[in-house]
Each structure stands twice: as structure tokens, then as C-alpha cells.
Amino acid sequence: MANYILRKAEPRDVSDILRLIKELAKYEDMEEKVLLTEKELLEDGFGDHPFYHCIVAEVPGEHQNLKNRAVIGFAMYYFTYDPWIGKLLYLEDFYVMETYRGLGIGSQILKHLSHTAVKTRCSSMHFIVAENNQPSIEFYKRRGASDLSLEEGWRLFKIDKQHLLKMSAEE
């Protein structure tokens, strides 16, 4: 298991978050689609009424921040509401640098998000995955996600409350 911590993102993390957003976009062959700036990320996520929440994974390493730790993964999410089923946690972006995959970091991030969803009484967690991102599709399916749509080259998944509770309770 890698030596890492998960924590709530802080304003000082904005440049690392944008770096990881761009890495994810490059991985999905959409790097040119990232138009967001650090200033927008800062204003949108850390003001009086944030539009998103974010957690980061840190390890001792090369992209070091002020605490001598490197941000190597993140999950950006927000809460939304479905008039049929109520509150949802919507996972907008989730990425762990390739070097750190397979060490359980992504699973811990998803567990943390599951716990957050359960604690805030969400009925499920929704997200989309690029059609050609088979490793991520399998990652989510192994954790109980169901494929809700195959339209427009994206898949819409849902992890129901039973699976959120299960992941949230796992040691």
C-alpha cells in the first residue's frame, strides 16, 4: 500500500487540480477541451457558495507542494437532486496518476465518496465514463456500478445505496 493521505482540497491545491484535470483530458484524448483556468477553479470551488467539492490524494514525491507532499489524484463532485429519487452525489472527475494506480488509492477515494454520499443521505452516486475507457468501466462495475446509458459514447453509471453502504463500511 502506498504512503498517501486523502484530504479536502484547499485553495493552494488549485494548480495541482488543474494539472490533474489536464492529465485526465489527455488520457481521454480531449486535452484541447480543457478551457478552465486556475482562477476559475479557485473562484468556483472555494468561495462562499462553492459549485463543487474536491478531495485530493497526496504522497511524498516529485510534484511537491508546501508540505513536501505531491498531489497525485483527485475527485471533484457536487450534489444534485433527482425529482424521482431525491439527493445524488455526482462525481464529475476522478483521476489518479498512472504511476500510482493499482495501489488502492482510487478505491479509497471511491470509499470516501461513498461515505460522503451515505452521510448526506444521497440515494446514489452518478457519473459518466468515456466509452473507450474500459479500465475505468471495469473498476466501477467491480464496485457495484450499473450502466444506465450507452448514448453519445458515454456511459452513465449509478452505485445504489446498498453498494454505497457496503463500500462505506469496508475496512
TORPA-4810 file (N, C-alpha, C, O; in nm, 3 decimals):
<nodes>
NODE_1_0.084_-0.118_0.000_0.000_0.000_0.000_0.089_0.124_0.000_0.186_0.132_0.076_M
NODE_2_0.056_0.218_-0.084_0.134_0.342_-0.093_0.112_0.427_0.031_0.006_0.420_0.094_A
NODE_3_0.210_0.506_0.066_0.200_0.601_0.175_0.131_0.726_0.119_0.193_0.804_0.047_N
NODE_4_0.004_0.745_0.152_-0.072_0.857_0.099_-0.175_0.903_0.200_-0.208_0.832_0.295_Y
NODE_5_-0.226_1.023_0.178_-0.338_1.073_0.257_-0.444_1.127_0.162_-0.413_1.175_0.053_I
NODE_6_-0.569_1.119_0.204_-0.681_1.183_0.135_-0.723_1.300_0.222_-0.733_1.288_0.344_L
NODE_7_-0.749_1.412_0.159_-0.794_1.528_0.234_-0.879_1.617_0.144_-0.876_1.607_0.022_R
NODE_8_-0.954_1.705_0.210_-1.034_1.804_0.138_-0.938_1.900_0.068_-0.840_1.946_0.127_K
NODE_9_-0.966_1.930_-0.057_-0.882_2.024_-0.132_-0.889_2.162_-0.069_-0.991_2.201_-0.012_A
NODE_10_-0.780_2.235_-0.082_-0.769_2.371_-0.031_-0.732_2.462_-0.148_-0.687_2.415_-0.252_E
NODE_11_-0.750_2.594_-0.130_-0.716_2.686_-0.239_-0.574_2.667_-0.295_-0.553_2.684_-0.415_P
NODE_12_-0.479_2.632_-0.211_-0.341_2.612_-0.257_-0.326_2.493_-0.353_-0.222_2.477_-0.416_R
NODE_13_-0.431_2.408_-0.363_-0.426_2.290_-0.448_-0.472_2.315_-0.592_-0.464_2.226_-0.676_D
NODE_14_-0.520_2.435_-0.620_-0.582_2.463_-0.749_-0.489_2.430_-0.867_-0.534_2.371_-0.965_V
NODE_15_-0.363_2.466_-0.859_-0.273_2.438_-0.972_-0.254_2.288_-0.990_-0.245_2.241_-1.104_S
NODE_16_-0.249_2.211_-0.882_-0.237_2.065_-0.892_-0.365_2.003_-0.947_-0.361_1.910_-1.027_D
NODE_17_-0.479_2.056_-0.904_-0.607_2.004_-0.955_-0.615_2.027_-1.106_-0.653_1.937_-1.180_I
NODE_18_-0.580_2.147_-1.150_-0.584_2.175_-1.294_-0.485_2.087_-1.370_-0.516_2.040_-1.480_L
NODE_19_-0.369_2.064_-1.314_-0.270_1.974_-1.376_-0.329_1.834_-1.394_-0.314_1.773_-1.500_R
NODE_20_-0.397_1.785_-1.292_-0.456_1.651_-1.300_-0.577_1.648_-1.395_-0.599_1.548_-1.463_L
NODE_21_-0.654_1.756_-1.399_-0.765_1.764_-1.495_-0.711_1.754_-1.637_-0.768_1.685_-1.722_I
NODE_22_-0.600_1.822_-1.663_-0.539_1.817_-1.796_-0.481_1.679_-1.827_-0.489_1.632_-1.940_K
NODE_23_-0.423_1.614_-1.726_-0.373_1.477_-1.747_-0.486_1.383_-1.781_-0.473_1.299_-1.870_E
NODE_24_-0.598_1.396_-1.710_-0.715_1.313_-1.739_-0.766_1.340_-1.880_-0.798_1.247_-1.954_L
NODE_25_-0.774_1.467_-1.917_-0.821_1.501_-2.052_-0.728_1.444_-2.158_-0.774_1.396_-2.261_A
NODE_26_-0.598_1.448_-2.133_-0.501_1.390_-2.227_-0.522_1.239_-2.237_-0.519_1.183_-2.346_K
NODE_27_-0.543_1.174_-2.123_-0.569_1.030_-2.120_-0.693_0.996_-2.203_-0.698_0.890_-2.266_Y
NODE_28_-0.791_1.085_-2.204_-0.915_1.063_-2.279_-0.910_1.123_-2.419_-1.012_1.130_-2.486_E
NODE_29_-0.791_1.166_-2.463_-0.773_1.226_-2.595_-0.858_1.351_-2.614_-0.913_1.374_-2.723_D
NODE_30_-0.870_1.432_-2.511_-0.951_1.553_-2.517_-0.880_1.671_-2.452_-0.946_1.762_-2.402_M
NODE_31_-0.749_1.670_-2.452_-0.672_1.773_-2.384_-0.710_1.915_-2.428_-0.713_2.007_-2.346_E
NODE_32_-0.740_1.931_-2.556_-0.773_2.064_-2.607_-0.908_2.115_-2.558_-0.940_2.232_-2.575_E
NODE_33_-0.986_2.029_-2.497_-1.118_2.068_-2.447_-1.112_2.139_-2.312_-1.209_2.202_-2.271_K
NODE_34_-0.998_2.129_-2.242_-0.986_2.191_-2.110_-0.963_2.342_-2.128_-0.857_2.385_-2.172_V
NODE_35_-1.063_2.418_-2.093_-1.057_2.564_-2.105_-1.049_2.632_-1.970_-1.022_2.752_-1.962_L
NODE_36_-1.073_2.559_-1.866_-1.077_2.610_-1.729_-0.942_2.667_-1.687_-0.837_2.616_-1.726_L
NODE_37_-0.946_2.774_-1.608_-0.824_2.835_-1.557_-0.815_2.813_-1.406_-0.913_2.776_-1.341_T
NODE_38_-0.697_2.834_-1.352_-0.679_2.826_-1.207_-0.769_2.926_-1.136_-0.827_2.895_-1.032_E
NODE_39_-0.781_3.044_-1.192_-0.864_3.149_-1.132_-1.009_3.102_-1.121_-1.073_3.122_-1.017_K
NODE_40_-1.062_3.040_-1.227_-1.200_2.990_-1.224_-1.216_2.877_-1.123_-1.314_2.873_-1.048_E
NODE_41_-1.120_2.787_-1.121_-1.125_2.678_-1.023_-1.128_2.733_-0.881_-1.203_2.685_-0.796_L
NODE_42_-1.046_2.833_-0.857_-1.038_2.894_-0.725_-1.171_2.961_-0.688_-1.224_2.939_-0.579_L
NODE_43_-1.222_3.042_-0.778_-1.348_3.114_-0.752_-1.466_3.019_-0.739_-1.553_3.038_-0.653_E
NODE_44_-1.471_2.917_-0.823_-1.586_2.827_-0.827_-1.588_2.724_-0.715_-1.695_2.675_-0.678_D
NODE_45_-1.472_2.691_-0.662_-1.469_2.586_-0.561_-1.440_2.630_-0.420_-1.457_2.552_-0.326_G
NODE_46_-1.398_2.755_-0.402_-1.354_2.796_-0.269_-1.414_2.928_-0.224_-1.361_2.992_-0.133_F
NODE_47_-1.523_2.969_-0.285_-1.590_3.092_-0.243_-1.695_3.064_-0.138_-1.697_2.957_-0.076_G
NODE_48_-1.784_3.162_-0.118_-1.891_3.148_-0.019_-1.991_3.039_-0.057_-2.048_2.974_0.031_D
NODE_49_-2.012_3.020_-0.185_-2.108_2.919_-0.234_-2.039_2.833_-0.340_-2.061_2.854_-0.459_H
NODE_50_-1.957_2.737_-0.298_-1.881_2.658_-0.397_-1.973_2.576_-0.488_-2.074_2.521_-0.446_P
NODE_51_-1.933_2.571_-0.614_-2.007_2.493_-0.713_-1.963_2.347_-0.713_-2.032_2.261_-0.768_F
NODE_52_-1.850_2.318_-0.653_-1.800_2.181_-0.647_-1.724_2.159_-0.517_-1.683_2.253_-0.449_Y
NODE_53_-1.709_2.033_-0.485_-1.626_1.989_-0.373_-1.514_1.906_-0.434_-1.528_1.852_-0.543_H
NODE_54_-1.403_1.896_-0.364_-1.291_1.822_-0.420_-1.209_1.761_-0.306_-1.184_1.825_-0.204_C
NODE_55_-1.167_1.637_-0.327_-1.070_1.576_-0.237_-0.946_1.543_-0.320_-0.954_1.519_-0.440_I
NODE_56_-0.832_1.544_-0.253_-0.706_1.514_-0.320_-0.635_1.403_-0.246_-0.652_1.384_-0.125_V
NODE_57_-0.554_1.329_-0.322_-0.466_1.226_-0.265_-0.324_1.280_-0.276_-0.283_1.330_-0.381_A
NODE_58_-0.249_1.268_-0.167_-0.112_1.318_-0.163_-0.017_1.205_-0.123_-0.051_1.118_-0.043_E
NODE_59_0.103_1.209_-0.180_0.213_1.119_-0.142_0.340_1.202_-0.132_0.349_1.309_-0.192_V
NODE_60_0.439_1.153_-0.059_0.569_1.220_-0.066_0.619_1.204_-0.210_0.613_1.094_-0.263_P
NODE_61_0.668_1.309_-0.274_0.711_1.290_-0.411_0.751_1.413_-0.487_0.781_1.517_-0.429_G
NODE_62_0.752_1.397_-0.620_0.816_1.495_-0.708_0.736_1.622_-0.734_0.797_1.728_-0.746_E
NODE_63_0.602_1.618_-0.742_0.523_1.740_-0.765_0.492_1.802_-0.630_0.375_1.826_-0.599_H
NODE_64_0.591_1.828_-0.551_0.572_1.862_-0.411_0.509_1.999_-0.390_0.541_2.097_-0.457_Q
NODE_65_0.418_2.000_-0.293_0.358_2.127_-0.253_0.431_2.177_-0.128_0.539_2.128_-0.096_N
NODE_66_0.373_2.272_-0.060_0.440_2.335_0.054_0.465_2.239_0.170_0.555_2.262_0.250_L
NODE_67_0.388_2.134_0.182_0.405_2.039_0.291_0.495_1.922_0.249_0.496_1.819_0.315_K
NODE_68_0.569_1.938_0.141_0.660_1.835_0.092_0.586_1.707_0.052_0.637_1.596_0.069_N
NODE_69_0.467_1.724_-0.001_0.388_1.611_-0.049_0.339_1.643_-0.191_0.324_1.760_-0.227_R
NODE_70_0.316_1.539_-0.269_0.271_1.558_-0.406_0.124_1.519_-0.420_0.082_1.415_-0.369_A
NODE_71_0.046_1.603_-0.487_-0.094_1.570_-0.517_-0.093_1.481_-0.640_-0.051_1.523_-0.748_V
NODE_72_-0.140_1.356_-0.624_-0.133_1.257_-0.731_-0.270_1.206_-0.776_-0.280_1.123_-0.866_I
NODE_73_-0.374_1.256_-0.712_-0.509_1.215_-0.751_-0.610_1.313_-0.696_-0.582_1.388_-0.603_G
NODE_74_-0.729_1.312_-0.755_-0.836_1.400_-0.707_-0.971_1.343_-0.748_-0.982_1.263_-0.840_F
NODE_75_-1.071_1.388_-0.676_-1.210_1.361_-0.714_-1.286_1.491_-0.694_-1.283_1.550_-0.586_A
NODE_76_-1.355_1.533_-0.799_-1.436_1.655_-0.795_-1.582_1.611_-0.804_-1.620_1.535_-0.893_M
NODE_77_-1.662_1.661_-0.712_-1.801_1.618_-0.707_-1.890_1.733_-0.660_-1.842_1.835_-0.612_Y
NODE_78_-2.019_1.712_-0.674_-2.117_1.807_-0.623_-2.245_1.731_-0.595_-2.258_1.614_-0.631_Y
NODE_79_-2.337_1.798_-0.532_-2.465_1.736_-0.500_-2.570_1.790_-0.596_-2.570_1.907_-0.632_F
NODE_80_-2.657_1.703_-0.634_-2.765_1.741_-0.723_-2.893_1.673_-0.673_-2.892_1.600_-0.574_T
NODE_81_-3.000_1.696_-0.743_-3.128_1.644_-0.697_-3.206_1.584_-0.813_-3.220_1.646_-0.919_Y
NODE_82_-3.255_1.466_-0.793_-3.339_1.398_-0.892_-3.481_1.397_-0.838_-3.505_1.347_-0.728_D
NODE_83_-3.577_1.451_-0.913_-3.713_1.461_-0.860_-3.781_1.326_-0.836_-3.884_1.320_-0.769_P
NODE_84_-3.725_1.218_-0.890_-3.783_1.086_-0.866_-3.724_1.018_-0.743_-3.793_0.948_-0.670_W
NODE_85_-3.593_1.041_-0.719_-3.526_0.966_-0.612_-3.457_1.054_-0.509_-3.402_1.002_-0.411_I
NODE_86_-3.458_1.184_-0.527_-3.400_1.275_-0.428_-3.254_1.308_-0.452_-3.210_1.318_-0.566_G
NODE_87_-3.179_1.324_-0.342_-3.040_1.372_-0.348_-2.946_1.271_-0.413_-2.957_1.150_-0.393_K
NODE_88_-2.851_1.326_-0.493_-2.748_1.245_-0.558_-2.612_1.310_-0.535_-2.602_1.432_-0.529_L
NODE_89_-2.509_1.229_-0.523_-2.372_1.279_-0.531_-2.329_1.255_-0.675_-2.328_1.141_-0.721_L
NODE_90_-2.293_1.362_-0.745_-2.249_1.349_-0.883_-2.097_1.363_-0.887_-2.042_1.468_-0.853_Y
NODE_91_-2.032_1.257_-0.930_-1.886_1.254_-0.942_-1.850_1.308_-1.079_-1.871_1.242_-1.181_L
NODE_92_-1.796_1.428_-1.082_-1.768_1.495_-1.209_-1.635_1.450_-1.269_-1.628_1.423_-1.389_E
NODE_93_-1.532_1.443_-1.188_-1.400_1.399_-1.236_-1.331_1.322_-1.126_-1.344_1.354_-1.008_D
NODE_94_-1.258_1.219_-1.166_-1.190_1.131_-1.072_-1.067_1.078_-1.144_-1.078_1.016_-1.250_F
NODE_95_-0.950_1.102_-1.087_-0.827_1.064_-1.157_-0.716_1.038_-1.056_-0.698_1.111_-0.959_Y
NODE_96_-0.641_0.931_-1.082_-0.518_0.900_-1.010_-0.409_0.885_-1.115_-0.428_0.816_-1.215_V
NODE_97_-0.296_0.951_-1.093_-0.186_0.943_-1.189_-0.149_0.797_-1.214_-0.152_0.714_-1.123_M
NODE_98_-0.115_0.767_-1.338_-0.090_0.629_-1.380_0.012_0.558_-1.291_-0.006_0.440_-1.257_E
NODE_99_0.117_0.626_-1.252_0.222_0.568_-1.168_0.167_0.515_-1.036_0.224_0.423_-0.978_T
NODE_100_0.057_0.572_-0.989_0.003_0.538_-0.857_-0.121_0.450_-0.865_-0.185_0.425_-0.763_Y
NODE_101_-0.156_0.403_-0.983_-0.272_0.314_-0.996_-0.235_0.174_-0.949_-0.119_0.133_-0.954_R
NODE_102_-0.337_0.102_-0.903_-0.315_-0.035_-0.857_-0.267_-0.043_-0.713_-0.235_-0.151_-0.665_G
NODE_103_-0.262_0.070_-0.644_-0.214_0.073_-0.505_-0.329_0.091_-0.405_-0.305_0.104_-0.285_L
NODE_104_-0.451_0.092_-0.454_-0.566_0.107_-0.366_-0.610_0.252_-0.343_-0.707_0.276_-0.270_G
NODE_105_-0.542_0.346_-0.403_-0.575_0.488_-0.382_-0.712_0.521_-0.442_-0.795_0.585_-0.377_I
NODE_106_-0.735_0.477_-0.564_-0.866_0.501_-0.628_-0.980_0.437_-0.550_-1.086_0.497_-0.535_G
NODE_107_-0.957_0.317_-0.500_-1.060_0.251_-0.419_-1.090_0.329_-0.292_-1.205_0.339_-0.250_S
NODE_108_-0.986_0.384_-0.230_-1.006_0.462_-0.108_-1.079_0.593_-0.138_-1.161_0.638_-0.058_Q
NODE_109_-1.049_0.654_-0.252_-1.120_0.776_-0.290_-1.269_0.744_-0.309_-1.355_0.817_-0.261_I
NODE_110_-1.298_0.634_-0.378_-1.438_0.596_-0.400_-1.506_0.560_-0.268_-1.624_0.591_-0.250_L
NODE_111_-1.435_0.497_-0.178_-1.490_0.466_-0.046_-1.522_0.595_0.029_-1.628_0.607_0.090_K
NODE_112_-1.432_0.692_0.023_-1.454_0.822_0.087_-1.579_0.889_0.030_-1.661_0.943_0.105_H
NODE_113_-1.593_0.886_-0.102_-1.710_0.945_-0.166_-1.838_0.870_-0.128_-1.943_0.931_-0.108_L
NODE_114_-1.828_0.738_-0.118_-1.944_0.657_-0.076_-1.987_0.696_0.064_-2.106_0.712_0.092_S
NODE_115_-1.890_0.712_0.152_-1.919_0.754_0.289_-1.985_0.892_0.290_-2.081_0.914_0.364_H
NODE_116_-1.935_0.983_0.208_-1.992_1.118_0.198_-2.137_1.110_0.150_-2.225_1.178_0.203_T
NODE_117_-2.161_1.027_0.049_-2.297_1.012_-0.005_-2.392_0.954_0.100_-2.504_1.002_0.115_A
NODE_118_-2.348_0.854_0.172_-2.431_0.793_0.276_-2.459_0.894_0.387_-2.573_0.908_0.432_V
NODE_119_-2.354_0.964_0.431_-2.366_1.061_0.541_-2.463_1.174_0.506_-2.532_1.225_0.594_K
NODE_120_-2.469_1.213_0.379_-2.557_1.322_0.338_-2.692_1.271_0.284_-2.769_1.346_0.224_T
NODE_121_-2.718_1.143_0.308_-2.845_1.078_0.271_-2.873_1.081_0.122_-2.988_1.099_0.081_R
NODE_122_-2.770_1.065_0.041_-2.790_1.056_-0.104_-2.844_0.918_-0.139_-2.811_0.819_-0.073_C
NODE_123_-2.926_0.912_-0.242_-2.982_0.784_-0.285_-2.885_0.706_-0.372_-2.895_0.584_-0.383_S
NODE_124_-2.790_0.777_-0.435_-2.692_0.709_-0.520_-2.583_0.808_-0.562_-2.589_0.927_-0.531_S
NODE_125_-2.484_0.754_-0.632_-2.376_0.833_-0.690_-2.383_0.813_-0.841_-2.389_0.699_-0.888_M
NODE_126_-2.381_0.921_-0.917_-2.385_0.912_-1.063_-2.257_0.970_-1.121_-2.192_1.055_-1.061_H
NODE_127_-2.222_0.921_-1.240_-2.104_0.970_-1.311_-2.108_0.917_-1.452_-2.185_0.826_-1.483_F
NODE_128_-2.025_0.975_-1.538_-2.012_0.925_-1.674_-1.868_0.878_-1.696_-1.775_0.925_-1.631_I
NODE_129_-1.854_0.786_-1.788_-1.723_0.732_-1.824_-1.716_0.727_-1.976_-1.813_0.687_-2.042_V
NODE_130_-1.604_0.767_-2.031_-1.587_0.760_-2.176_-1.603_0.616_-2.222_-1.553_0.523_-2.158_A
NODE_131_-1.671_0.598_-2.332_-1.699_0.465_-2.387_-1.573_0.381_-2.403_-1.576_0.260_-2.382_E
NODE_132_-1.464_0.444_-2.440_-1.341_0.368_-2.468_-1.252_0.351_-2.344_-1.141_0.298_-2.356_N
NODE_133_-1.297_0.394_-2.228_-1.216_0.384_-2.105_-1.253_0.255_-2.031_-1.310_0.258_-1.922_N
NODE_134_-1.217_0.142_-2.092_-1.253_0.012_-2.038_-1.197_-0.014_-1.897_-1.267_-0.072_-1.814_Q
NODE_135_-1.072_0.027_-1.867_-1.023_0.003_-1.731_-1.110_0.071_-1.624_-1.136_0.013_-1.519_P
NODE_136_-1.156_0.194_-1.651_-1.242_0.262_-1.555_-1.380_0.197_-1.548_-1.437_0.183_-1.440_S
NODE_137_-1.432_0.158_-1.662_-1.562_0.091_-1.664_-1.558_-0.034_-1.576_-1.649_-0.057_-1.496_I
NODE_138_-1.454_-0.114_-1.590_-1.439_-0.236_-1.508_-1.420_-0.202_-1.362_-1.475_-0.269_-1.275_E
NODE_139_-1.341_-0.098_-1.333_-1.318_-0.052_-1.195_-1.451_-0.024_-1.127_-1.474_-0.070_-1.015_F
NODE_140_-1.539_0.053_-1.193_-1.668_0.088_-1.134_-1.762_-0.032_-1.124_-1.830_-0.049_-1.024_Y
NODE_141_-1.765_-0.115_-1.228_-1.854_-0.231_-1.225_-1.817_-0.327_-1.112_-1.906_-0.385_-1.049_K
NODE_142_-1.686_-0.343_-1.084_-1.644_-0.429_-0.973_-1.694_-0.376_-0.839_-1.699_-0.451_-0.741_R
NODE_143_-1.731_-0.252_-0.834_-1.778_-0.191_-0.710_-1.930_-0.172_-0.709_-1.984_-0.098_-0.626_R
NODE_144_-1.999_-0.238_-0.799_-2.144_-0.237_-0.798_-2.212_-0.136_-0.888_-2.334_-0.123_-0.882_G
NODE_145_-2.138_-0.065_-0.971_-2.199_0.034_-1.061_-2.277_-0.037_-1.171_-2.236_-0.142_-1.221_A
NODE_146_-2.387_0.021_-1.208_-2.466_-0.032_-1.319_-2.466_0.070_-1.432_-2.472_0.190_-1.410_S
NODE_147_-2.459_0.018_-1.555_-2.453_0.100_-1.675_-2.595_0.144_-1.712_-2.681_0.060_-1.742_D
NODE_148_-2.620_0.274_-1.709_-2.756_0.324_-1.736_-2.777_0.371_-1.879_-2.892_0.386_-1.920_L
NODE_149_-2.672_0.394_-1.955_-2.690_0.451_-2.089_-2.569_0.424_-2.177_-2.456_0.422_-2.129_S
NODE_150_-2.594_0.405_-2.304_-2.485_0.390_-2.400_-2.493_0.496_-2.509_-2.434_0.480_-2.616_L
NODE_151_-2.565_0.604_-2.482_-2.582_0.710_-2.582_-2.460_0.802_-2.589_-2.394_0.825_-2.488_E
NODE_152_-2.431_0.855_-2.707_-2.330_0.957_-2.731_-2.189_0.920_-2.687_-2.107_1.007_-2.659_E
NODE_153_-2.159_0.792_-2.682_-2.025_0.748_-2.647_-1.989_0.761_-2.501_-1.872_0.744_-2.465_G
NODE_154_-2.086_0.789_-2.415_-2.063_0.798_-2.271_-2.151_0.694_-2.202_-2.255_0.654_-2.254_W
NODE_155_-2.107_0.652_-2.086_-2.188_0.562_-2.005_-2.224_0.633_-1.876_-2.139_0.693_-1.811_R
NODE_156_-2.349_0.627_-1.839_-2.397_0.684_-1.716_-2.413_0.571_-1.615_-2.487_0.476_-1.640_L
NODE_157_-2.346_0.581_-1.503_-2.348_0.477_-1.401_-2.414_0.526_-1.274_-2.425_0.645_-1.247_F
NODE_158_-2.458_0.429_-1.199_-2.517_0.457_-1.069_-2.467_0.351_-0.973_-2.470_0.232_-1.004_K
NODE_159_-2.422_0.393_-0.857_-2.393_0.299_-0.749_-2.506_0.318_-0.649_-2.519_0.423_-0.588_I
NODE_160_-2.588_0.214_-0.634_-2.704_0.228_-0.547_-2.666_0.229_-0.400_-2.552_0.200_-0.363_D
NODE_161_-2.762_0.262_-0.318_-2.737_0.280_-0.176_-2.680_0.154_-0.111_-2.593_0.163_-0.024_K
NODE_162_-2.728_0.039_-0.152_-2.678_-0.087_-0.095_-2.526_-0.097_-0.115_-2.454_-0.133_-0.022_Q
NODE_163_-2.478_-0.066_-0.234_-2.335_-0.075_-0.261_-2.256_0.040_-0.196_-2.142_0.022_-0.155_H
NODE_164_-2.319_0.160_-0.186_-2.255_0.269_-0.114_-2.234_0.232_0.033_-2.127_0.254_0.090_L
NODE_165_-2.339_0.174_0.093_-2.328_0.131_0.232_-2.219_0.025_0.248_-2.140_0.028_0.342_L
NODE_166_-2.218_-0.070_0.155_-2.118_-0.177_0.161_-1.976_-0.121_0.151_-1.890_-0.154_0.233_K
NODE_167_-1.951_-0.035_0.051_-1.817_0.022_0.035_-1.781_0.113_0.153_-1.667_0.116_0.198_M
NODE_168_-1.879_0.186_0.200_-1.855_0.278_0.311_-1.817_0.203_0.439_-1.743_0.255_0.522_S
NODE_169_-1.866_0.083_0.455_-1.843_0.006_0.578_-1.717_-0.081_0.569_-1.670_-0.129_0.672_A
NODE_170_-1.664_-0.102_0.451_-1.546_-0.188_0.435_-1.425_-0.129_0.505_-1.401_-0.009_0.501_E
NODE_171_-1.352_-0.216_0.569_-1.228_-0.174_0.636_-1.118_-0.189_0.540_-1.003_-0.159_0.573_E
</nodes>
